[in-house]
Amino acid sequence: MNSTPILPTRHQTNSSRGITTSTQGSNLADILERVLDKGVVIAGDISISIASTELIHIRIRLLISSVDKAKEMGINWWENDPYLSSKAQRLSEENQNLQHRLENLEAQIKLLKSANNVEEETNLPANNNDSQVND
């Protein structure tokens, strides 16, 4: 008689069972692609109040999307951010140079105005009431 040994069977526990989700069969790349393609908006408000007096109100808005989708929605702030774009860095430097030139011009105008005022005061005839002869 040939007998095969009977091996103990292992009962499945809850920890070894797969969790069924709506994204089962999708990998992380697929999910990320869907999110970036459509975009996700997360919004929230935080208020701190004492005795019906609002002390702090914070509005949080978060948009997660691809660059193409953001541009499609009219959002392109990163193109002009000096920390993210070389073009924006150049514009920032140009703006600082123009502000410096404007300050210099304003200082020169102020000096010219004060010089003109001094010149006008020295060219005005003196008001001598003592030189008038009374009849």
C-alpha positions in Angstrom: 0.0 0.0 0.0 1.4 3.3 -1.2 0.5 6.1 1.0 1.2 9.8 0.5 1.8 11.8 3.6 -0.9 14.2 4.4 0.5 17.7 4.9 -1.1 20.1 7.2 -3.1 22.7 5.4 -2.5 26.3 6.2 -5.6 28.4 6.9 -5.7 31.8 5.2 -5.7 34.7 7.7 -7.1 38.1 7.1 -3.6 39.6 6.8 -2.8 37.4 3.8 -5.9 38.2 1.8 -5.8 40.8 -0.9 -7.6 44.0 -0.4 -10.1 44.7 -3.1 -10.0 48.3 -4.4 -11.5 50.2 -7.2 -8.0 50.5 -8.8 -7.2 46.8 -8.6 -5.3 45.9 -11.7 -3.9 49.4 -12.1 -0.4 50.2 -11.1 0.8 53.5 -9.6 1.9 54.8 -13.0 -1.6 54.4 -14.4 -3.1 56.2 -11.4 -0.6 59.0 -11.6 -1.2 59.4 -15.3 -5.0 59.7 -14.7 -4.6 62.2 -11.9 -2.2 64.4 -14.0 -4.3 64.1 -17.1 -7.6 65.2 -15.3 -6.2 67.2 -12.4 -7.1 67.1 -8.8 -8.2 70.0 -6.6 -8.0 69.9 -2.9 -9.6 72.8 -1.0 -10.0 73.5 2.7 -10.6 76.3 5.1 -9.2 76.6 8.6 -10.7 79.0 11.1 -9.6 79.8 14.6 -12.1 81.6 16.7 -12.6 82.6 20.3 -16.1 83.5 21.5 -17.4 84.0 18.0 -14.5 86.3 17.1 -12.5 85.0 14.2 -8.8 85.3 14.9 -7.3 83.5 11.9 -8.8 82.3 8.7 -6.7 80.2 6.3 -7.9 79.2 2.9 -5.9 76.3 1.4 -6.2 75.5 -2.3 -4.1 72.8 -3.9 -4.1 71.8 -7.6 -2.3 68.7 -8.8 -2.1 68.4 -12.6 0.3 68.1 -15.5 2.0 71.2 -16.9 0.0 70.8 -20.1 -3.3 70.6 -18.2 -2.3 73.6 -16.0 -1.5 75.7 -19.1 -4.8 74.6 -20.7 -6.5 76.1 -17.6 -4.5 79.3 -17.9 -2.1 78.6 -15.0 1.5 79.4 -15.8 3.0 81.2 -12.8 6.2 79.1 -13.0 7.1 80.7 -16.3 7.7 84.1 -14.5 9.0 82.8 -11.2 12.6 84.1 -10.9 13.6 80.9 -9.0 12.3 78.6 -11.7 13.0 80.3 -15.0 16.1 81.9 -16.5 13.9 84.3 -18.5 12.2 85.4 -15.3 15.6 85.8 -13.6 16.7 88.1 -16.4 13.4 90.1 -16.1 13.9 90.4 -12.3 17.5 91.7 -12.8 16.3 94.1 -15.5 13.5 95.3 -13.1 16.0 95.9 -10.3 18.3 97.9 -12.7 15.4 100.0 -13.9 14.4 100.7 -10.3 17.9 101.8 -9.5 18.0 104.1 -12.5 14.7 105.6 -11.5 15.9 106.3 -8.0 19.0 108.0 -9.5 16.9 110.1 -11.8 14.5 111.2 -9.0 17.5 112.2 -6.9 19.0 114.3 -9.8 15.6 116.0 -10.3 15.4 116.8 -6.6 18.9 118.3 -6.7 18.0 120.4 -9.8 14.9 121.7 -8.2 16.7 122.6 -5.0 19.4 124.3 -7.1 16.8 126.3 -9.1 15.1 127.4 -5.9 18.4 128.7 -4.5 19.1 130.5 -7.8 15.7 132.1 -7.9 16.1 133.3 -4.3 19.4 135.0 -5.1 18.0 136.7 -8.2 15.0 138.2 -6.5 15.3 142.0 -5.9 15.6 142.8 -2.2 12.7 144.4 -0.6 14.2 147.5 1.0 11.6 149.5 2.8 14.3 151.7 4.3 15.4 153.1 0.9 11.9 154.6 0.2 11.7 158.3 0.8 8.6 159.5 2.5 7.1 162.8 1.2 
